[in-house]
Structure formats: C-alpha cells, structure tokens
Amino acid sequence: MEERNSDPVLSVIIGSTGPADALTACLSALEPQREGAEVLVCETAASPAELRERFSWARFIDGPERTVPALWADGIARARGGIVALTIAPMRPAADWVETIHREHRNHDAVAGAIEPADGLGLADLAEYLCRYAPDMLPFQAHECPALPGDNASYKRDLLERTADLHREGFWEPVVHRRLAEEGVVLWHAPQLLVRQGRSGGIRAFVRQRLAHGRAHGGQRGALFGPVRNTAGVVGAPAVPLLLGFRIASELARRRRFGVRALMAQPLVLLYNVAWAVGEARGHIDALRTR
C-alpha cells in the first residue's frame, strides 16, 4: 500500500464479538475518514450480508469464538499499514480520529487516547465504562503512560514486529506495553485521540469477559512470580474489588464526573470487580499448578 501525504498507511483493526448494531455504528463513524486507510473487522461470527455489503470497503475476517486480544492478533498478522490502530466494535471514533492518529505518530511511536461514554448509556454500560476506562476519561493532559488503553491504541509497525513473540496468540496490551517500556519506548496518552463507548453485550456478557480477562491477567502475572507471590494473589483476592473500587472513585473525584449516576452504578461496579478478582485468583492458581 502506498503512503499518502508522507504519512504511513494506517491499518485499523476492529475486534467484534457483539451485536451487529455496535459494529454498524463503529464503521459508520469511520466511513467519512477512511480514505487511504485499511480497515479490518476481526469477528467471532460472520456479520449479516447486508452489513458487509454496506461496508464493502472493510475486510471481514471470521473465526471461532475467541477473546478480543486473539482477534487483534489475527488482524495484526494480516495488516499491511505502517501504523496499526486497535479498537473494538462498541467504540465510535471521533470525526478526526484517523487524522489525529497520523498527527500524533509524527512525534510518537505508540499512542493511545481518551475513551468517553456515548450519550444515553444505561447504568450497566456506565458501570462497565467505569471499570474499564476510568483512567482514560476526560479531562487529562497528554502524558507518558505505561498503562495505555488497548481499545483506542495505535503503534508503528516496527514495535509490533519487535514484540511479535508476545502477541502471536493474543494481543494483551499490558504485556506488550511492559516490554516496550522496558525498551525505553515512550507510551503516549493523548486526550485529543477520542473514541466513545456505545452499548455493549449486557451484564452477563461483561461478567464473563471480566472472569476471562482477570484469569488471563492473573496467569500472565503469575508466570513471572514464584509460589509465595502466587499464593498471596489467591489469598488476597477478596481485597481486589475494594482496591479497584477505590481507584475508580479516585478518578471520578479528580475529574468531577458523573455525580449521582456514578453512585447508582456502584452495585454493578462491585459485581464486575468481584468477577475480575475471581478470575485473577484463578489465574494465580493456574500458575501454581504449572510449577
């Protein structure tokens, strides 16, 4: 693919595991700004024929049911651009998203942005948003950050090639970012690079995701720990929801966001954080069993 206006070609990889209407909203937001970009939709079930026909400019890559990190890995293996951007179907990129990615990559090799809730979200979706993206909500100043959000992140291709051993089976951004930070790469968090989270798959789907992602996180960390540290991870699991809840409350207070609605969402936030803690403990148990 040729470069345009001296900027590398951009490959956008969308992980899609949910309903078609979420993907439709995401692709509709990309359509006016897609010229010169490659868009790959990596999904766990084939989208309806009419959706594929409407967005025929995108490449659809089907596969069995997998996590989003596994879908991203599929897309990275097929992407041809000099810059690779990752997101998920529930996200709606801002009108200047592609332009902002190119602008930020003139100065940085790894860039992620802000994630805001879309208008009209219910409490379940707001609770999901707070659990996942509280550190990424506006306002914040651009800064170096080792914990960039993978759902609105972009990388120069050479970084992905250098870390290919870490993401052949699944692109788990904390693992990749840890390696990049150790190598001295600046991981840049830019508030002007904006996506908005739309509705997702609902409470049950997110609980399942939290269990799965928590387990993966615990297993990845556990692989670096010895038996004593992994045992502590299991024993300390009951404290994890409280710690996560405190971090969310701190972000809300610092940014002065959501007010009463955030309080109303707290029972679901607690449920989601408990699911993460259970999954993380299982990951530490997995690590203990392999030793």
C-alpha positions in Angstrom: 0.0 0.0 0.0 1.3 3.5 -0.9 2.0 6.2 1.6 -0.2 9.3 1.3 0.9 12.9 2.3 4.1 11.5 3.7 2.3 9.6 6.5 2.4 5.8 6.6 -0.7 3.9 5.6 -2.9 3.3 8.6 -4.4 -0.2 9.3 -7.4 -0.1 11.7 -8.3 -3.4 13.4 -11.7 -3.7 14.9 -12.3 -6.6 17.3 -16.0 -7.6 17.1 -17.7 -10.1 19.4 -21.1 -8.5 20.0 -24.2 -7.4 18.1 -24.2 -6.1 14.6 -25.6 -2.7 15.5 -22.5 -1.9 17.5 -20.3 -2.7 14.6 -22.5 -0.7 12.3 -22.1 2.4 14.5 -18.3 1.9 14.6 -17.9 1.5 10.8 -20.3 4.4 10.2 -18.1 6.7 12.3 -15.0 5.6 10.3 -16.5 5.8 6.9 -16.1 9.6 6.3 -12.5 9.5 7.3 -11.3 6.1 6.0 -9.8 7.3 2.7 -6.3 5.9 2.4 -6.7 3.6 5.4 -7.1 -0.2 5.6 -9.9 -1.4 7.9 -10.0 -5.0 9.1 -13.0 -6.3 11.0 -12.0 -9.4 13.0 -15.1 -11.1 14.4 -16.2 -14.2 16.1 -19.3 -14.6 14.0 -20.0 -13.6 10.4 -21.7 -10.3 10.1 -25.0 -10.1 8.2 -24.6 -10.0 4.4 -26.3 -6.6 4.3 -23.8 -5.1 6.7 -20.9 -6.5 4.7 -22.4 -5.1 1.5 -22.9 -1.7 3.1 -19.3 -1.5 4.3 -17.7 -3.3 1.4 -14.6 -1.2 1.8 -13.7 -3.1 5.0 -12.1 -6.6 5.1 -14.0 -9.0 7.3 -12.1 -11.8 8.9 -14.2 -14.5 10.5 -13.2 -17.1 13.1 -14.4 -19.2 16.0 -15.4 -17.6 19.3 -12.3 -16.0 20.8 -11.3 -13.1 23.0 -10.7 -9.7 21.6 -6.9 -10.0 22.1 -7.0 -13.1 19.9 -9.0 -11.2 17.2 -6.5 -8.3 17.3 -3.6 -10.8 16.9 -5.4 -12.1 13.7 -5.7 -8.6 12.4 -2.1 -7.6 13.2 -0.9 -10.7 11.3 -2.8 -9.5 8.2 -2.4 -5.7 8.5 -0.2 -4.0 5.9 0.0 -0.5 7.2 3.0 1.3 8.6 0.7 2.3 11.6 -1.7 -0.2 13.2 -4.6 1.1 15.3 -6.7 -1.1 17.6 -10.3 -0.7 18.7 -13.5 -2.7 19.4 -16.9 -2.6 17.8 -18.7 -0.8 20.7 -16.4 2.2 20.2 -17.3 5.1 18.0 -14.3 7.0 16.8 -14.4 10.8 16.8 -14.7 12.6 13.4 -11.0 13.4 13.4 -9.7 10.1 14.8 -7.7 9.0 11.7 -6.3 12.5 11.3 -5.3 12.6 14.9 -3.6 9.2 14.8 -1.4 10.4 11.9 -0.6 13.7 13.6 0.4 12.1 16.9 2.5 9.4 15.2 4.7 12.1 13.7 6.2 12.5 17.2 5.4 9.2 18.9 5.7 5.5 18.2 2.9 4.3 20.5 -0.2 6.4 21.1 -3.5 5.8 22.8 -6.3 8.2 23.5 -9.3 9.1 25.6 -12.4 6.9 26.0 -15.7 8.6 26.8 -19.2 7.1 27.2 -21.6 7.7 24.4 -24.8 9.6 25.1 -27.7 7.7 26.5 -25.9 4.8 28.2 -27.8 2.9 30.9 -26.3 2.1 34.3 -25.0 -1.3 33.3 -23.0 0.2 30.4 -21.8 3.1 32.6 -20.6 0.6 35.2 -18.7 -1.3 32.6 -17.2 2.0 31.3 -16.1 2.9 34.8 -14.5 -0.5 35.4 -12.6 -0.4 32.2 -11.8 3.2 31.3 -11.9 5.4 34.4 -8.2 6.3 33.9 -8.9 7.2 30.3 -11.9 9.6 30.8 -11.5 13.3 30.1 -10.2 15.6 31.1 -6.5 14.9 31.3 -3.3 16.3 29.9 -1.2 14.5 27.4 1.4 12.5 29.2 3.7 9.4 29.1 1.7 6.4 30.5 2.7 2.7 30.6 -0.9 1.6 31.0 -2.4 2.8 27.7 -5.9 1.5 26.8 -5.8 -1.1 24.1 -9.3 -0.2 22.9 -8.0 3.1 21.5 -4.3 2.5 20.8 -2.0 2.7 17.8 1.5 1.6 17.1 4.2 2.0 14.4 4.6 -1.3 12.7 8.2 -1.9 13.8 7.1 -2.0 17.5 4.6 -4.8 16.7 7.2 -6.7 14.7 9.7 -6.4 17.6 7.2 -7.8 20.1 5.7 -10.4 17.8 6.7 -13.2 20.2 4.3 -11.7 22.8 1.1 -11.5 20.7 1.0 -14.3 18.2 -1.8 -16.0 20.2 -3.4 -12.8 21.5 -2.5 -9.1 21.8 -2.8 -8.4 25.6 -1.7 -4.8 25.8 -0.3 -4.8 29.4 2.2 -7.5 28.4 3.2 -5.7 25.2 3.4 -2.3 26.9 5.6 -3.7 29.7 8.1 -4.9 27.1 8.0 -1.6 25.2 8.5 0.4 28.3 11.5 -1.8 29.3 13.0 -1.0 25.9 12.6 2.7 26.5 9.7 3.3 24.2 7.6 6.4 25.1 3.9 5.2 25.5 2.0 8.4 24.9 -1.6 9.1 26.2 -3.2 11.9 24.1 -6.6 13.2 25.1 -7.4 14.6 21.6 -7.4 11.0 20.2 -11.0 10.2 21.2 -13.5 7.3 20.9 -16.8 6.9 22.7 -18.1 3.6 24.1 -21.5 2.7 22.9 -23.8 -0.1 24.3 -22.2 -3.5 24.9 -23.4 -7.0 25.3 -25.0 -6.6 28.7 -24.3 -7.6 32.3 -23.8 -11.4 31.8 -21.5 -10.9 28.8 -19.4 -8.4 30.7 -19.2 -10.7 33.8 -17.9 -13.5 31.6 -15.4 -11.2 30.0 -14.2 -9.9 33.4 -13.7 -13.5 34.5 -11.8 -14.4 31.4 -9.6 -11.3 31.3 -9.0 -11.4 35.0 -7.8 -15.0 34.7 -5.5 -14.1 31.8 -4.1 -11.2 33.8 -3.5 -13.4 36.9 -1.9 -16.1 34.7 0.4 -13.6 32.9 1.5 -12.0 36.2 1.7 -15.4 37.9 4.1 -16.7 35.2 6.6 -14.1 36.5 6.0 -14.9 40.2 7.1 -17.7 42.5 4.8 -19.9 44.6 4.7 -17.5 47.5 3.7 -14.5 45.4 1.0 -16.5 43.6 -0.4 -17.8 46.8 -0.6 -14.3 48.1 -2.5 -13.4 44.9 -5.1 -16.1 45.7 -5.4 -15.3 49.4 -5.6 -11.5 48.8 -8.3 -11.8 46.2 -11.1 -10.5 48.5 -9.3 -7.2 48.8 -9.1 -6.7 45.0 -12.6 -5.4 44.4 -12.1 -2.8 47.2 -8.8 -1.7 45.7 -10.3 -1.4 42.2 -13.3 0.5 43.5 -11.1 2.9 45.3 -9.1 3.6 42.1 -12.4 4.3 40.2 -13.7 6.6 43.0 -10.4 8.5 42.9 -10.6 9.0 39.2 -14.2 10.2 39.4 -13.3 12.6 42.2 -10.3 14.0 40.5 -12.2 14.7 37.3 -15.6 15.5 38.9 -17.6 13.3 36.6 -21.0 11.6 36.6 -22.1 12.5 40.1 -25.3 10.7 41.2 -25.2 8.3 38.3 -21.8 7.0 39.3 -23.2 6.3 42.8 -26.2 4.5 41.3 -23.8 2.3 39.2 -21.8 1.2 42.2 -23.6 -2.1 42.8 -22.8 -3.2 39.3 -19.2 -1.9 39.5 -18.8 -4.1 42.6 -20.2 -7.1 40.8 -17.8 -6.5 37.8 -14.8 -6.0 40.1 -15.7 -9.2 42.1 -15.8 -11.1 38.7 -12.3 -9.7 37.9 -10.9 -10.7 41.3 -12.3 -14.3 41.0 -10.8 -14.6 37.5 -7.4 -13.1 38.7 -7.3 -15.6 41.6 -7.9 -18.5 39.1 -5.0 -17.2 37.0 -2.7 -17.3 40.0 -4.0 -20.9 40.8 -3.2 -21.8 37.2 0.3 -20.5 37.6 0.8 -22.5 40.8 -0.4 -25.7 39.1 2.2 -25.3 36.3 5.1 -25.2 38.7 
